[in-house]
Amino acid sequence: MIRPTHCALLLAGIAAPLAGPLAAPVTAQQTRAISASDKQQGAQANPQLVAEYGGAYRGPQAAYVERIGRRVAVQSGLSNATGDFTITTLNSPVENAFANPGGYVYVTRQLLALMNSEAELASVLGHEVGHVAARHSASRNTRSKIGSIGAAILGAVTGSSAVGQLAGTGAQLYTLGYGRSQEYQADGLGVRYITAAGYDPYAAAAMLTQLDAETTLTARIAGRDAKGTPSWASTHPNGADRIARARKLAQDTGRPPATGAQDTAFLRMLDGLPYDDDPAQGVVDGQTFRHPELRVRFSAPTGYTIANGTDAVTIAGSGGQAMFQGSQSSSPDAAITARFRALGADVGESESQSGTANGLSYTYRTIRAAANNRAVDATVVAYRFPSAIYTFTLVTPAGAGIGPFQPLLASVAALTPTQAAAIKGKIVRVVAVKAGDTIESLSARMAYPDYRRERFLTLNGLSANDRLQPGRLVKLVVTG
């Protein structure tokens, strides 16, 4: 949790919309350096943030992101020493970007893949630098999604939290959203910074449009209401009003929009970028999770969502929530006891029950707990694999037991070496449109069983009526 002390903003007028051309480069304002306390707090939080977003991405694109981030960050006036900022690309399949005190700025590789120009990248980084400059973390908490899932299960067992808190978008870091005024302030700062750095100020509105389209598509694929789905993994409220405001900020700079020419250098830089899940952390294909190193597979029940995190996999639906983890215990009974103990619960007189699935034996125990004055069932299921013990922690309505998750438990199976070796990740492949290529023909090459056309259009910032000219570069997601 990061709660730096409040400090008055030293950039005059940044809370109000920019009016007229920039009078002077932002760097000329010479405001202040990042404080030692902010650096200490950011450095303390950094390892956990990086770990829970899949670790730092080390591919060639990371150096590019870092270079652009420093170019934008120096415009903030926080310091002219670009070394004061730590710009990290995260190995995460979630579209997100965030910042923490001390000049720590993060962008996921999944969000990077959604961009179509260096200016769009600069706009995202500028926005996050704006949060650092305004010290918005002083009124915000950060917490681990994995930690909150564990805490929610613990709360259900101890009666201090609602079962519904388990539902989420996956075991990824969750950062409580900024207020609207803070988002607008960071937008204003971001436009100011990227303009001073020589980028097209209209890129901010273009990036927000991309994010809005991606959020809408993701919700549609998952069968959710797009308006009820937070964008940028719940950290950055988005919408038409914010896009319009970002466009107005760009107009107020007095700079004309950039030409419609593609940023081919940026797009070619994206070629080979991993997309979606990292196979080393397991992959989700529709309702099925497979992990080549753990040699395990299982499928979420119909109507449930499954999300992959660094240390856990979550399954959530109307009938309850579940979390899959490994165990260091030597037996299923010991794993169950250890898991309940970690949650602060005692198995008491509950009896173990057993079952089999695809040649694997499993043991489970269920105890009655309370959540917001409502009774619930908390169950730990332990599977004995040839080389390890794996567990599911389930929370369901009282009396339901493992009922809603019977299909999940029955689907658990061990992968053969051949099956594990066949699991491949996805990458972004940048190709030039050839004569005769159409949106339909290129969409057919996307490595998905559904929504290929919609995914292709959104990834490339295209509309359904666009015509593809030969030579134009487009992004495809293919098996890597």
C-alpha positions in Angstrom: 0.0 0.0 0.0 1.4 3.3 -1.0 0.3 6.5 0.6 2.9 9.3 0.0 2.4 12.5 1.9 0.5 15.2 0.0 2.6 17.8 -1.9 1.2 20.9 -3.7 1.6 20.8 -7.5 4.3 22.9 -8.8 3.3 23.0 -12.4 1.1 26.0 -12.7 -2.2 25.6 -14.4 -2.1 21.9 -15.0 -5.5 21.2 -13.5 -7.2 23.4 -16.1 -7.5 22.7 -19.8 -4.6 23.9 -21.9 -5.4 27.1 -23.8 -3.5 28.2 -26.9 0.0 27.1 -28.0 2.5 26.1 -25.4 4.4 29.2 -24.4 7.6 27.3 -23.5 8.9 23.8 -23.3 7.8 22.0 -20.1 11.4 21.2 -19.3 12.1 24.9 -19.0 9.9 25.2 -15.9 12.5 23.5 -13.6 10.1 22.5 -10.9 11.5 19.9 -8.5 13.3 16.6 -8.2 11.5 13.4 -7.1 11.7 13.2 -3.4 13.8 10.6 -1.6 10.7 9.3 0.2 8.8 8.9 -3.0 11.8 7.0 -4.5 11.9 4.7 -1.4 8.2 4.0 -1.6 8.3 3.3 -5.3 11.3 1.0 -5.0 9.7 -0.9 -2.2 6.5 -1.6 -4.2 8.3 -2.3 -7.5 9.3 -5.9 -7.0 5.8 -7.1 -6.1 4.2 -5.1 -8.9 6.6 -6.5 -11.5 6.2 -10.1 -10.1 2.5 -10.0 -10.1 2.3 -8.8 -13.7 4.3 -11.7 -14.9 7.7 -10.2 -14.5 9.6 -7.7 -16.6 9.4 -8.3 -20.3 12.9 -8.6 -21.7 12.3 -8.6 -25.4 13.7 -6.0 -27.8 10.6 -3.9 -27.6 11.3 -3.2 -23.9 14.3 -1.0 -24.7 12.2 1.0 -27.2 9.5 1.6 -24.5 12.1 2.7 -22.0 13.7 5.2 -24.4 10.3 6.8 -25.3 9.3 6.8 -21.6 12.4 8.8 -20.6 12.0 11.2 -23.5 8.5 12.0 -22.3 9.2 11.9 -18.6 11.9 14.5 -18.8 9.3 17.0 -20.0 7.5 16.8 -16.7 9.8 19.1 -15.0 10.2 16.7 -12.1 13.8 16.3 -13.1 16.0 16.8 -16.1 17.8 13.6 -15.3 16.1 10.9 -17.3 17.6 8.3 -14.9 15.2 9.4 -12.2 12.4 7.4 -14.0 12.2 3.6 -14.2 10.2 2.5 -17.2 9.2 -1.1 -17.2 7.4 -3.2 -19.8 5.5 -6.0 -18.1 5.1 -9.6 -19.3 1.3 -9.4 -18.9 -1.6 -10.4 -21.2 -3.7 -7.6 -19.6 -4.0 -4.2 -21.3 -2.8 -1.8 -18.6 -0.5 1.0 -17.7 0.1 2.6 -14.3 2.6 4.5 -12.3 3.9 4.7 -8.7 5.8 7.3 -6.7 9.5 7.7 -7.3 9.2 7.8 -11.1 8.1 4.2 -11.6 6.1 3.8 -14.8 4.7 0.5 -16.2 3.2 -0.6 -19.5 2.1 -4.1 -20.3 3.2 -5.8 -23.5 -0.5 -6.4 -24.3 -1.2 -2.7 -24.2 1.8 -2.0 -26.4 0.5 -4.4 -29.0 -2.7 -2.4 -29.2 -0.8 0.8 -30.2 -0.2 1.9 -33.8 2.3 4.7 -33.4 5.1 5.9 -31.3 3.0 8.9 -30.5 0.3 6.7 -29.0 2.9 5.0 -26.8 4.2 8.4 -25.8 0.7 9.5 -24.8 0.2 6.5 -22.5 3.6 7.1 -20.9 2.9 10.8 -20.6 -0.4 10.2 -18.9 1.3 7.9 -16.3 4.1 10.4 -15.8 1.3 13.0 -15.2 0.1 10.9 -12.3 3.6 10.8 -10.8 4.0 14.6 -11.2 0.6 15.2 -9.6 1.3 12.7 -6.9 -2.1 11.1 -7.3 -0.9 8.0 -5.5 -1.3 10.1 -2.3 -5.1 9.5 -2.5 -5.0 5.9 -3.9 -4.2 2.5 -2.7 -2.5 -0.4 -4.6 -3.1 -3.9 -3.7 -2.5 -7.3 -5.2 -5.3 -9.0 -7.0 -3.9 -12.3 -5.9 -3.8 -11.0 -2.4 -7.3 -9.7 -2.6 -8.6 -13.0 -3.9 -6.9 -14.8 -1.0 -8.2 -12.1 1.4 -11.7 -12.5 0.0 -11.6 -16.3 0.5 -10.2 -15.7 4.0 -12.9 -13.1 4.6 -15.6 -15.6 3.6 -14.1 -18.2 6.0 -13.8 -15.7 8.8 -17.0 -13.8 8.1 -15.4 -10.5 7.3 -15.9 -10.2 3.6 -18.5 -11.0 0.9 -18.0 -13.9 -1.4 -18.8 -11.6 -4.3 -15.4 -9.9 -3.8 -13.8 -13.0 -5.3 -15.2 -12.2 -8.7 -12.7 -10.2 -10.9 -10.8 -10.0 -14.1 -8.0 -12.3 -13.1 -5.1 -12.8 -10.7 -3.4 -9.6 -11.7 -2.5 -6.6 -9.8 -5.5 -4.4 -9.2 -5.0 -0.7 -8.7 -8.0 1.3 -7.3 -9.1 3.8 -9.9 -8.3 7.5 -9.9 -11.1 10.0 -9.6 -12.3 11.7 -12.8 -10.6 14.9 -11.9 -7.3 13.1 -11.5 -7.7 11.3 -14.8 -8.4 14.6 -16.6 -5.5 16.2 -14.9 -3.2 13.4 -16.0 -4.6 13.7 -19.5 -3.9 17.4 -19.6 -0.3 16.8 -18.4 0.2 14.0 -20.8 -0.8 16.0 -23.8 1.4 18.8 -22.6 4.4 16.5 -22.2 4.1 14.8 -25.5 3.6 18.0 -27.4 6.7 19.4 -25.8 8.6 16.2 -26.7 7.6 16.7 -30.4 4.8 14.2 -30.7 1.3 14.6 -32.2 -1.0 15.7 -29.3 -3.9 14.1 -31.1 -2.4 10.7 -30.3 -3.9 10.8 -26.8 -7.4 10.8 -28.2 -6.5 8.1 -30.8 -5.1 5.9 -28.0 -8.2 6.4 -25.8 -10.3 5.5 -28.8 -8.3 2.3 -29.3 -8.7 1.4 -25.6 -12.5 2.0 -25.7 -12.9 -0.2 -28.8 -10.8 -3.0 -27.2 -12.7 -2.8 -23.9 -16.0 -3.0 -25.8 -14.8 -6.0 -27.8 -13.4 -7.8 -24.7 -16.8 -7.4 -23.0 -18.6 -8.6 -26.0 -16.5 -11.7 -26.3 -17.0 -12.5 -22.6 -20.7 -11.9 -22.8 -20.6 -8.8 -20.6 -22.1 -5.4 -20.8 -19.3 -3.1 -22.2 -20.5 -0.2 -20.1 -20.2 -2.2 -17.0 -16.7 -3.4 -17.7 -13.8 -1.2 -16.4 -11.2 -0.4 -19.0 -7.4 -0.5 -18.5 -8.0 -3.2 -16.0 -10.0 -0.9 -13.8 -7.4 1.8 -13.4 -8.4 4.2 -16.1 -12.0 5.2 -16.6 -12.7 5.7 -20.3 -15.5 6.9 -22.5 -16.6 9.1 -25.3 -16.5 12.2 -23.0 -12.9 11.6 -22.1 -11.9 11.0 -25.7 -13.6 14.3 -26.8 -11.8 16.1 -24.0 -8.5 14.7 -25.1 -9.2 15.9 -28.6 -10.0 19.3 -27.3 -6.7 19.4 -25.3 -4.9 18.6 -28.6 -6.7 21.4 -30.4 -5.9 23.9 -27.7 -2.1 23.3 -28.3 -2.5 25.0 -31.7 -0.7 22.1 -33.3 -2.3 20.6 -36.5 -2.9 16.9 -36.5 -0.2 14.7 -38.0 -0.6 13.4 -41.5 -2.4 10.1 -41.9 0.8 8.3 -42.9 1.5 5.1 -40.9 4.3 5.0 -38.4 6.0 2.0 -40.1 9.1 2.1 -37.9 6.9 1.6 -34.8 4.8 -1.1 -36.4 7.8 -3.1 -37.5 9.2 -2.8 -34.0 6.2 -4.7 -32.7 6.8 -7.7 -35.0 7.4 -10.8 -32.8 6.0 -9.3 -29.6 4.3 -12.0 -27.5 0.6 -11.7 -27.3 -1.9 -13.1 -24.8 -0.7 -15.6 -22.2 3.0 -16.5 -21.8 3.1 -20.4 -22.2 5.6 -20.5 -19.3 2.7 -19.3 -17.1 0.1 -21.4 -18.7 -2.4 -20.5 -21.4 -6.2 -19.9 -21.5 -8.0 -21.0 -24.6 -11.7 -20.2 -24.2 -12.8 -22.1 -21.1 -9.7 -24.3 -20.9 -6.5 -23.7 -19.0 -3.3 -25.6 -19.8 0.1 -25.4 -18.3 3.0 -27.1 -20.1 5.4 -27.1 -17.2 2.9 -28.2 -14.5 1.5 -30.7 -17.0 -2.1 -29.9 -16.0 -5.3 -28.9 -17.8 -8.8 -28.1 -16.6 -11.9 -26.3 -18.0 -14.2 -23.7 -16.4 -17.9 -24.5 -16.2 -20.1 -23.0 -18.9 -20.9 -19.4 -18.0 -17.9 -19.0 -15.8 -14.8 -16.8 -16.6 -11.3 -18.1 -16.3 -8.3 -15.8 -15.8 -4.6 -16.6 -15.5 -2.2 -15.0 -13.1 1.4 -15.4 -12.2 0.7 -17.5 -9.1 -2.9 -18.6 -9.4 -5.8 -19.1 -11.8 -9.2 -17.8 -10.9 -12.6 -19.1 -12.1 -15.6 -17.0 -11.3 -19.3 -17.2 -12.0 -22.8 -16.8 -10.5 -22.5 -20.0 -8.5 -19.2 -19.2 -6.8 -15.5 -18.6 -7.2 -12.5 -20.8 -7.3 -8.7 -20.4 -7.2 -6.2 -23.0 -8.5 -2.7 -23.1 -6.9 0.2 -25.4 -6.4 1.1 -26.8 -3.0 4.3 -27.7 -1.2 2.6 -30.4 0.9 3.5 -34.0 0.5 -0.1 -35.4 0.6 -3.6 -34.1 -0.3 -4.8 -34.1 3.3 -1.7 -32.1 4.4 -2.3 -29.7 1.5 -5.9 -29.2 2.5 -5.0 -28.5 6.1 -2.2 -26.1 5.1 -4.5 -24.2 2.8 -7.2 -23.7 5.4 -4.6 -22.7 7.9 -3.2 -20.2 5.5 -6.7 -18.8 5.3 -7.0 -18.5 9.0 -9.6 -21.3 9.2 -9.7 -24.6 11.1 -11.1 -27.7 9.4 -12.4 -28.8 12.8 -14.4 -32.0 12.6 -15.1 -31.9 8.8 -14.6 -35.1 7.1 -12.5 -35.7 4.0 -14.2 -36.9 0.9 -12.6 -38.3 -2.3 -13.1 -38.7 -6.0 -11.3 -39.4 -9.2 -11.0 -37.5 -12.5 -9.3 -38.8 -15.6 -7.2 -41.2 -13.6 -6.3 -38.7 -10.9 -7.4 -39.0 -7.3 -8.5 -36.0 -5.3 -9.6 -35.3 -1.7 -11.6 -32.4 -0.4 -13.1 -30.9 2.7 -15.9 -28.4 3.1 -16.6 -26.1 6.1 -19.4 -23.7 6.8 -18.4 -20.1 6.9 -20.0 -16.7 6.8 -19.8 -13.8 4.4 -21.6 -10.5 5.2 -23.9 -12.3 7.6 -24.7 -15.0 5.0 -23.7 -18.6 5.3 -21.3 -20.0 2.6 -19.4 -23.1 2.0 -15.6 -23.0 1.7 -14.0 -26.1 0.1 -10.4 -27.0 -0.5 -9.8 -29.7 -3.1 -6.4 -31.4 -3.5 -5.2 -33.4 -6.5 -2.3 -35.8 -6.4 -0.3 -35.5 -9.6 2.7 -37.7 -10.3 5.1 -35.1 -9.1 3.1 -32.5 -7.2 -0.1 -31.6 -5.3 -2.4 -29.0 -6.8 -5.4 -27.4 -5.0 -8.6 -25.6 -5.7 -10.1 -23.3 -3.1 -13.8 -22.9 -3.7 -16.4 -20.5 -2.2 -20.1 -21.3 -2.9 -23.5 -20.6 -1.4 -24.3 -22.5 1.8 -25.3 -26.0 1.0 -23.9 -26.0 -2.5 -20.6 -27.5 -1.6 -18.6 -28.4 -4.7 -21.9 -28.6 -6.7 -21.4 -25.7 -9.1 -17.8 -26.8 -9.7 -18.4 -30.5 -10.3 -17.6 -30.0 -14.1 -14.4 -28.1 -13.2 -13.2 -30.8 -10.8 -14.1 -33.6 -13.3 -12.2 -31.8 -16.1 -8.8 -31.8 -14.3 -6.3 -34.0 -16.2 -2.6 -34.5 -16.6 -1.0 -33.5 -19.9 1.2 -36.0 -21.7 4.7 -34.8 -22.7 3.5 -34.6 -26.3 0.4 -32.5 -25.3 2.6 -30.2 -23.2 5.1 -29.7 -26.0 2.3 -28.8 -28.4 1.2 -25.8 -26.3 2.4 -22.6 -28.1 2.0 -19.0 -27.4 0.9 -16.2 -29.8 2.9 -13.4 -31.2 2.2 -10.2 -33.2 3.2 -10.5 -36.8 3.4 -7.3 -38.9 2.8 -7.9 -42.6 2.3 -5.7 -45.6 -1.0 -5.8 -47.4 -0.7 -7.5 -50.8 -2.9 -7.0 -53.9 -6.1 -8.9 -53.4 -5.9 -9.0 -49.6 -9.1 -8.0 -47.8 -10.1 -7.5 -44.2 -11.8 -10.9 -44.4 -8.8 -12.7 -45.8 -6.3 -11.2 -43.4 -8.7 -11.7 -40.4 -8.8 -15.4 -41.3 -5.2 -15.6 -40.3 -5.8 -14.5 -36.8 -5.0 -17.4 -34.3 -8.5 -17.4 -32.7 -11.5 -19.7 -33.1 -13.9 -16.7 -33.0 -14.3 -13.0 -33.5 -11.4 -13.0 -35.9 -12.6 -10.1 -38.0 -13.5 -8.0 -34.9 -10.1 -8.7 -33.3 -8.3 -7.8 -36.5 -10.1 -4.5 -36.9 -9.6 -3.5 -33.2 -6.0 -4.4 -33.1 -5.3 -2.3 -36.2 -7.6 0.7 -35.4 -9.6 0.0 -38.5 -13.3 0.4 -39.1 -15.5 -2.2 -41.0 -15.7 0.1 -44.1 -11.9 0.7 -44.4 -10.3 -0.4 -47.6 -6.8 -1.9 -47.3 -4.3 -0.5 -49.8 -1.4 -2.7 -50.9 1.8 -1.9 -49.0 -0.1 -0.9 -45.8 1.2 -2.6 -42.7 -1.2 -4.5 -40.5 -0.8 -6.5 -37.3 -1.9 -10.2 -37.1 -1.9 -12.4 -34.0 -0.5 -15.8 -35.0 0.8 -18.9 -33.3 4.4 -18.3 -32.3 
